[in-house]
Amino acid sequence: MPSHRVSRKSSRKSRRVSRKSSRKSHRVSRKSSRKSRRVSRKASRKSRRVSRKSSRKSHRVSRKSSRKSHKVSRKESRKSRRVSRKASPRGCVHQTSAKYMNRNSPPYPANECCGEDKVGNDGNMYISVRNKNGICRWVRK
């Protein structure tokens, strides 16, 4: 009987050893698979970056050419606006547009008549007063 027990113990030990070794090999295989996954992820990220960079460059080039043409057209439009502004009367001049005629305050732009007294559309006297931001508005006297 004692010989039978010994054999059982030894078989148990061998099972334990085999389990341990299988666990180790499993861990190793898991680690290697993780590493390979990481490597493949890095490679795919790099390839994505490269493709993004190349697409950005081509996009930049196309945008630059469109910007130049856009800048030229913007400059031309600015010049035309400047000319048109000079042609329109500036200063404290009576306005006849609906914006000025349908309100109680005077039909004059307050910024152009800053500090002046005018009679409003309702018949009251108004003074143009400058606020902290430098914008004038009509205030009833």
DRENNU-982787 format. One record per residue: residue in one letter; residue number from 1; z, x negated, y negated of N, C-alpha, C in turn. Coordinates in nm, 3 decimals, padded with zeros to 5 digits, m for minus. Last residue first. Layout:
N
{"A"; NUM; {Z; X; Y}; {Z; X; Y}; {Z; X; Y}},
...
! end
This chain:
141
{"K"; 141; {m02.476; 03.371; m11.524}; {m02.380; 03.330; m11.628}; {m02.272; 03.432; m11.646}},
{"R"; 140; {m02.564; 03.312; m11.182}; {m02.555; 03.406; m11.294}; {m02.447; 03.360; m11.392}},
{"V"; 139; {m02.751; 03.034; m11.081}; {m02.619; 03.097; m11.081}; {m02.612; 03.188; m11.204}},
{"W"; 138; {m02.997; 02.887; m10.880}; {m02.971; 02.977; m10.993}; {m02.835; 03.042; m10.974}},
{"R"; 137; {m02.970; 02.539; m10.789}; {m02.984; 02.682; m10.755}; {m02.947; 02.765; m10.878}},
{"C"; 136; {m03.072; 02.207; m10.688}; {m03.035; 02.305; m10.790}; {m03.053; 02.446; m10.738}},
{"I"; 135; {m02.937; 01.944; m10.503}; {m03.030; 02.058; m10.505}; {m02.981; 02.158; m10.608}},
{"G"; 134; {m02.756; 01.743; m10.460}; {m02.862; 01.719; m10.558}; {m02.965; 01.830; m10.565}},
{"N"; 133; {m02.539; 01.794; m10.309}; {m02.653; 01.732; m10.242}; {m02.770; 01.705; m10.335}},
{"K"; 132; {m02.368; 01.933; m10.478}; {m02.331; 01.796; m10.437}; {m02.446; 01.722; m10.369}},
{"N"; 131; {m02.599; 02.109; m10.705}; {m02.485; 02.101; m10.613}; {m02.462; 01.956; m10.570}},
{"R"; 130; {m02.683; 02.207; m11.037}; {m02.705; 02.111; m10.928}; {m02.581; 02.108; m10.839}},
{"V"; 129; {m02.790; 02.521; m11.161}; {m02.681; 02.427; m11.142}; {m02.709; 02.339; m11.020}},
{"S"; 128; {m02.944; 02.710; m11.400}; {m02.974; 02.631; m11.281}; {m02.870; 02.520; m11.269}},
{"I"; 127; {m02.829; 03.027; m11.498}; {m02.837; 02.883; m11.527}; {m02.861; 02.809; m11.395}},
{"Y"; 126; {m02.938; 03.348; m11.618}; {m02.906; 03.258; m11.507}; {m02.915; 03.114; m11.557}},
{"M"; 125; {m02.881; 03.673; m11.744}; {m02.905; 03.530; m11.773}; {m02.858; 03.446; m11.653}},
{"N"; 124; {m03.052; 03.974; m11.621}; {m02.934; 03.891; m11.649}; {m02.973; 03.746; m11.677}},
{"G"; 123; {m03.284; 04.101; m11.536}; {m03.246; 04.110; m11.678}; {m03.123; 04.028; m11.714}},
{"D"; 122; {m03.382; 04.061; m11.286}; {m03.295; 04.177; m11.304}; {m03.246; 04.193; m11.449}},
{"N"; 121; {m03.517; 03.824; m11.306}; {m03.598; 03.944; m11.284}; {m03.516; 04.072; m11.300}},
{"G"; 120; {m03.337; 03.636; m11.562}; {m03.378; 03.669; m11.426}; {m03.463; 03.794; m11.420}},
{"V"; 119; {m03.391; 03.397; m11.811}; {m03.364; 03.539; m11.785}; {m03.420; 03.571; m11.647}},
{"K"; 118; {m03.233; 03.072; m11.800}; {m03.352; 03.160; m11.795}; {m03.306; 03.303; m11.771}},
{"D"; 117; {m03.129; 02.750; m11.896}; {m03.096; 02.893; m11.889}; {m03.225; 02.973; m11.890}},
{"E"; 116; {m03.121; 02.437; m11.708}; {m03.178; 02.528; m11.808}; {m03.128; 02.671; m11.786}},
{"G"; 115; {m03.043; 02.270; m11.501}; {m02.967; 02.265; m11.627}; {m03.016; 02.360; m11.735}},
{"C"; 114; {m03.363; 02.238; m11.364}; {m03.221; 02.210; m11.347}; {m03.151; 02.195; m11.483}},
{"C"; 113; {m03.618; 02.330; m11.297}; {m03.556; 02.375; m11.423}; {m03.406; 02.348; m11.422}},
{"E"; 112; {m03.685; 02.243; m11.049}; {m03.768; 02.195; m11.161}; {m03.704; 02.229; m11.294}},
{"N"; 111; {m03.505; 02.377; m10.888}; {m03.504; 02.229; m10.890}; {m03.584; 02.173; m11.007}},
{"A"; 110; {m03.577; 02.647; m10.922}; {m03.451; 02.598; m10.977}; {m03.447; 02.446; m10.985}},
{"P"; 109; {m03.885; 02.775; m11.020}; {m03.818; 02.691; m10.920}; {m03.694; 02.626; m10.981}},
{"Y"; 108; {m03.871; 03.109; m11.149}; {m03.896; 02.967; m11.173}; {m03.830; 02.888; m11.061}},
{"P"; 107; {m03.801; 03.383; m11.200}; {m03.920; 03.344; m11.121}; {m03.964; 03.201; m11.150}},
{"P"; 106; {m03.439; 03.417; m11.178}; {m03.564; 03.394; m11.253}; {m03.680; 03.351; m11.163}},
{"S"; 105; {m03.298; 03.650; m10.930}; {m03.296; 03.531; m11.016}; {m03.431; 03.509; m11.083}},
{"N"; 104; {m03.369; 03.861; m10.760}; {m03.300; 03.890; m10.886}; {m03.302; 03.772; m10.982}},
{"R"; 103; {m03.706; 03.871; m10.617}; {m03.565; 03.834; m10.617}; {m03.503; 03.861; m10.754}},
{"N"; 102; {m03.983; 03.894; m10.609}; {m03.901; 03.994; m10.540}; {m03.753; 03.958; m10.532}},
{"M"; 101; {m04.108; 03.674; m10.729}; {m04.111; 03.803; m10.799}; {m04.016; 03.907; m10.737}},
{"Y"; 100; {m04.090; 03.456; m10.554}; {m04.025; 03.449; m10.685}; {m04.014; 03.585; m10.753}},
{"K"; 99; {m04.233; 03.547; m10.332}; {m04.101; 03.486; m10.314}; {m04.022; 03.487; m10.446}},
{"A"; 98; {m04.482; 03.619; m10.431}; {m04.388; 03.723; m10.391}; {m04.246; 03.670; m10.377}},
{"S"; 97; {m04.578; 03.416; m10.719}; {m04.580; 03.450; m10.577}; {m04.468; 03.549; m10.544}},
{"T"; 96; {m04.578; 03.325; m10.977}; {m04.615; 03.466; m10.957}; {m04.618; 03.506; m10.809}},
{"Q"; 95; {m04.365; 03.128; m11.187}; {m04.434; 03.147; m11.059}; {m04.462; 03.295; m11.036}},
{"H"; 94; {m04.359; 02.926; m11.473}; {m04.343; 03.062; m11.421}; {m04.428; 03.078; m11.295}},
{"V"; 93; {m04.238; 02.593; m11.443}; {m04.350; 02.683; m11.473}; {m04.326; 02.817; m11.405}},
{"C"; 92; {m04.111; 02.317; m11.483}; {m04.051; 02.450; m11.495}; {m04.158; 02.549; m11.540}},
{"G"; 91; {m04.311; 02.114; m11.261}; {m04.222; 02.137; m11.374}; {m04.173; 02.280; m11.373}},
{"R"; 90; {m04.662; 02.101; m11.191}; {m04.523; 02.071; m11.160}; {m04.440; 02.099; m11.284}},
{"P"; 89; {m04.959; 02.247; m11.070}; {m04.871; 02.227; m11.184}; {m04.727; 02.204; m11.138}},
{"S"; 88; {m05.160; 02.051; m10.841}; {m05.082; 02.171; m10.870}; {m04.987; 02.144; m10.986}},
{"A"; 87; {m05.261; 01.792; m10.824}; {m05.346; 01.894; m10.887}; {m05.265; 02.019; m10.923}},
{"K"; 86; {m05.072; 01.657; m10.682}; {m05.093; 01.621; m10.822}; {m05.171; 01.729; m10.895}},
{"R"; 85; {m05.108; 01.774; m10.433}; {m04.983; 01.794; m10.506}; {m05.000; 01.763; m10.654}},
{"S"; 84; {m05.359; 01.681; m10.356}; {m05.342; 01.823; m10.381}; {m05.212; 01.851; m10.458}},
{"V"; 83; {m05.304; 01.410; m10.326}; {m05.400; 01.452; m10.428}; {m05.379; 01.598; m10.462}},
{"R"; 82; {m05.129; 01.420; m10.113}; {m05.087; 01.365; m10.242}; {m05.177; 01.412; m10.353}},
{"R"; 81; {m05.292; 01.523; m09.911}; {m05.178; 01.601; m09.959}; {m05.132; 01.553; m10.095}},
{"S"; 80; {m05.469; 01.314; m09.874}; {m05.522; 01.441; m09.923}; {m05.408; 01.529; m09.976}},
{"K"; 79; {m05.293; 01.122; m09.775}; {m05.365; 01.098; m09.901}; {m05.414; 01.230; m09.960}},
{"R"; 78; {m05.218; 01.245; m09.537}; {m05.119; 01.219; m09.641}; {m05.185; 01.200; m09.776}},
{"S"; 77; {m05.458; 01.239; m09.396}; {m05.403; 01.369; m09.435}; {m05.297; 01.352; m09.544}},
{"E"; 76; {m05.487; 00.963; m09.358}; {m05.587; 01.038; m09.435}; {m05.531; 01.170; m09.483}},
{"K"; 75; {m05.267; 00.913; m09.197}; {m05.277; 00.849; m09.328}; {m05.375; 00.926; m09.416}},
{"R"; 74; {m05.335; 01.064; m08.971}; {m05.215; 01.100; m09.048}; {m05.220; 01.040; m09.188}},
{"S"; 73; {m05.560; 00.927; m08.880}; {m05.576; 01.065; m08.925}; {m05.456; 01.109; m09.008}},
{"V"; 72; {m05.439; 00.684; m08.814}; {m05.547; 00.688; m08.913}; {m05.560; 00.829; m08.968}},
{"K"; 71; {m05.264; 00.763; m08.614}; {m05.214; 00.706; m08.738}; {m05.318; 00.714; m08.848}},
{"H"; 70; {m05.441; 00.847; m08.415}; {m05.353; 00.945; m08.475}; {m05.300; 00.894; m08.609}},
{"S"; 69; {m05.555; 00.607; m08.343}; {m05.642; 00.709; m08.400}; {m05.559; 00.815; m08.472}},
{"K"; 68; {m05.319; 00.484; m08.247}; {m05.396; 00.426; m08.356}; {m05.484; 00.530; m08.423}},
{"R"; 67; {m05.243; 00.653; m08.036}; {m05.158; 00.639; m08.155}; {m05.236; 00.587; m08.273}},
{"S"; 66; {m05.439; 00.610; m07.849}; {m05.434; 00.741; m07.911}; {m05.348; 00.737; m08.037}},
{"S"; 65; {m05.379; 00.346; m07.783}; {m05.510; 00.376; m07.839}; {m05.510; 00.512; m07.908}},
{"K"; 64; {m05.120; 00.381; m07.681}; {m05.144; 00.297; m07.797}; {m05.277; 00.331; m07.863}},
{"R"; 63; {m05.161; 00.544; m07.456}; {m05.088; 00.599; m07.570}; {m05.112; 00.518; m07.696}},
{"S"; 62; {m05.293; 00.366; m07.287}; {m05.364; 00.487; m07.331}; {m05.295; 00.548; m07.453}},
{"V"; 61; {m05.089; 00.176; m07.258}; {m05.219; 00.137; m07.314}; {m05.291; 00.260; m07.366}},
{"R"; 60; {m04.890; 00.328; m07.136}; {m04.869; 00.268; m07.268}; {m05.000; 00.236; m07.335}},
{"H"; 59; {m05.010; 00.388; m06.892}; {m04.978; 00.498; m06.983}; {m04.959; 00.445; m07.125}},
{"S"; 58; {m05.022; 00.137; m06.782}; {m05.148; 00.208; m06.807}; {m05.125; 00.322; m06.905}},
{"K"; 57; {m04.745; 00.087; m06.768}; {m04.834; 00.002; m06.846}; {m04.962; 00.075; m06.880}},
{"R"; 56; {m04.659; 00.288; m06.595}; {m04.611; 00.286; m06.734}; {m04.703; 00.204; m06.821}},
{"S"; 55; {m04.782; 00.210; m06.360}; {m04.823; 00.337; m06.420}; {m04.777; 00.344; m06.566}},
{"S"; 54; {m04.650; m00.030; m06.318}; {m04.795; m00.032; m06.338}; {m04.841; 00.099; m06.402}},
{"K"; 53; {m04.386; 00.064; m06.288}; {m04.421; m00.030; m06.394}; {m04.571; m00.026; m06.423}},
{"R"; 52; {m04.411; 00.226; m06.059}; {m04.373; 00.285; m06.188}; {m04.414; 00.197; m06.303}},
{"S"; 51; {m04.475; 00.034; m05.868}; {m04.573; 00.138; m05.898}; {m04.542; 00.206; m06.031}},
{"V"; 50; {m04.237; m00.115; m05.877}; {m04.365; m00.178; m05.909}; {m04.468; m00.073; m05.946}},
{"R"; 49; {m04.053; 00.077; m05.792}; {m04.043; 00.015; m05.924}; {m04.175; m00.043; m05.967}},
{"R"; 48; {m04.144; 00.128; m05.532}; {m04.144; 00.236; m05.631}; {m04.140; 00.179; m05.772}},
{"S"; 47; {m04.098; m00.121; m05.417}; {m04.236; m00.072; m05.425}; {m04.246; 00.041; m05.527}},
{"K"; 46; {m03.818; m00.126; m05.436}; {m03.901; m00.225; m05.505}; {m04.043; m00.175; m05.522}},
{"R"; 45; {m03.751; 00.088; m05.269}; {m03.716; 00.092; m05.412}; {m03.803; m00.004; m05.491}},
{"S"; 44; {m03.842; m00.010; m05.026}; {m03.907; 00.109; m05.081}; {m03.875; 00.123; m05.230}},
{"A"; 43; {m03.670; m00.227; m04.997}; {m03.814; m00.249; m05.003}; {m03.884; m00.129; m05.065}},
{"K"; 42; {m03.423; m00.096; m04.981}; {m03.451; m00.191; m05.090}; {m03.601; m00.210; m05.108}},
{"R"; 41; {m03.461; 00.048; m04.743}; {m03.440; 00.118; m04.870}; {m03.473; 00.029; m04.988}},
{"S"; 40; {m03.482; m00.160; m04.560}; {m03.598; m00.073; m04.580}; {m03.584; 00.005; m04.710}},
{"V"; 39; {m03.224; m00.265; m04.586}; {m03.340; m00.348; m04.616}; {m03.462; m00.260; m04.644}},
{"R"; 38; {m03.074; m00.048; m04.495}; {m03.057; m00.100; m04.631}; {m03.180; m00.178; m04.675}},
{"R"; 37; {m03.163; m00.029; m04.231}; {m03.184; 00.082; m04.323}; {m03.175; 00.036; m04.467}},
{"S"; 36; {m03.073; m00.273; m04.134}; {m03.217; m00.248; m04.136}; {m03.249; m00.132; m04.230}},
{"K"; 35; {m02.798; m00.231; m04.158}; {m02.865; m00.337; m04.232}; {m03.014; m00.310; m04.243}},
{"R"; 34; {m02.767; m00.021; m03.976}; {m02.735; m00.001; m04.117}; {m02.806; m00.104; m04.202}},
{"S"; 33; {m02.836; m00.152; m03.742}; {m02.920; m00.041; m03.787}; {m02.894; m00.010; m03.934}},
{"S"; 32; {m02.630; m00.337; m03.731}; {m02.768; m00.385; m03.745}; {m02.859; m00.273; m03.792}},
{"K"; 31; {m02.412; m00.164; m03.698}; {m02.422; m00.252; m03.815}; {m02.565; m00.296; m03.836}},
{"R"; 30; {m02.474; m00.048; m03.451}; {m02.466; 00.037; m03.570}; {m02.481; m00.046; m03.696}},
{"S"; 29; {m02.460; m00.273; m03.288}; {m02.588; m00.204; m03.301}; {m02.589; m00.114; m03.425}},
{"V"; 28; {m02.189; m00.330; m03.321}; {m02.290; m00.428; m03.361}; {m02.424; m00.359; m03.382}},
{"R"; 27; {m02.076; m00.102; m03.204}; {m02.051; m00.136; m03.345}; {m02.158; m00.229; m03.397}},
{"H"; 26; {m02.173; m00.130; m02.943}; {m02.211; m00.012; m03.021}; {m02.193; m00.039; m03.171}},
{"S"; 25; {m02.045; m00.361; m02.867}; {m02.192; m00.362; m02.873}; {m02.242; m00.243; m02.955}},
{"K"; 24; {m01.782; m00.266; m02.877}; {m01.827; m00.375; m02.964}; {m01.978; m00.374; m02.978}},
{"R"; 23; {m01.791; m00.071; m02.679}; {m01.760; m00.033; m02.817}; {m01.809; m00.139; m02.914}},
{"S"; 22; {m01.843; m00.230; m02.459}; {m01.943; m00.130; m02.498}; {m01.920; m00.085; m02.642}},
{"S"; 21; {m01.609; m00.379; m02.455}; {m01.736; m00.448; m02.477}; {m01.844; m00.349; m02.520}},
{"K"; 20; {m01.426; m00.174; m02.401}; {m01.417; m00.254; m02.522}; {m01.550; m00.320; m02.553}},
{"R"; 19; {m01.517; m00.088; m02.151}; {m01.516; 00.004; m02.265}; {m01.516; m00.073; m02.397}},
{"S"; 18; {m01.472; m00.318; m02.000}; {m01.609; m00.270; m02.015}; {m01.619; m00.172; m02.133}},
{"V"; 17; {m01.194; m00.330; m02.022}; {m01.276; m00.439; m02.072}; {m01.418; m00.391; m02.096}},
{"R"; 16; {m01.127; m00.094; m01.888}; {m01.090; m00.115; m02.028}; {m01.178; m00.221; m02.092}},
{"R"; 15; {m01.230; m00.147; m01.634}; {m01.282; m00.034; m01.712}; {m01.253; m00.054; m01.859}},
{"S"; 14; {m01.069; m00.364; m01.562}; {m01.213; m00.385; m01.577}; {m01.278; m00.272; m01.656}},
{"K"; 13; {m00.827; m00.231; m01.550}; {m00.849; m00.339; m01.647}; {m00.999; m00.360; m01.671}},
{"R"; 12; {m00.875; m00.060; m01.337}; {m00.845; m00.006; m01.469}; {m00.872; m00.110; m01.577}},
{"S"; 11; {m00.910; m00.246; m01.132}; {m01.024; m00.162; m01.169}; {m01.002; m00.100; m01.307}},
{"S"; 10; {m00.655; m00.353; m01.126}; {m00.767; m00.439; m01.163}; {m00.889; m00.357; m01.203}},
{"K"; 9; {m00.517; m00.128; m01.040}; {m00.488; m00.191; m01.169}; {m00.605; m00.276; m01.214}},
{"R"; 8; {m00.632; m00.087; m00.785}; {m00.642; 00.017; m00.890}; {m00.623; m00.044; m01.028}},
{"S"; 7; {m00.557; m00.321; m00.655}; {m00.699; m00.294; m00.676}; {m00.720; m00.187; m00.784}},
{"V"; 6; {m00.287; m00.282; m00.652}; {m00.344; m00.396; m00.723}; {m00.490; m00.371; m00.753}},
{"R"; 5; {m00.260; m00.065; m00.479}; {m00.221; m00.057; m00.621}; {m00.285; m00.168; m00.703}},
{"H"; 4; {m00.340; m00.177; m00.236}; {m00.417; m00.067; m00.293}; {m00.390; m00.053; m00.443}},
{"S"; 3; {m00.136; m00.352; m00.183}; {m00.270; m00.405; m00.209}; {m00.361; m00.299; m00.274}},
{"P"; 2; {00.077; m00.185; m00.131}; {00.075; m00.261; m00.255}; {m00.063; m00.320; m00.284}},
{"M"; 1; {00.000; m00.078; 00.123}; {00.000; 00.000; 00.000}; {00.000; m00.081; m00.128}},
! end
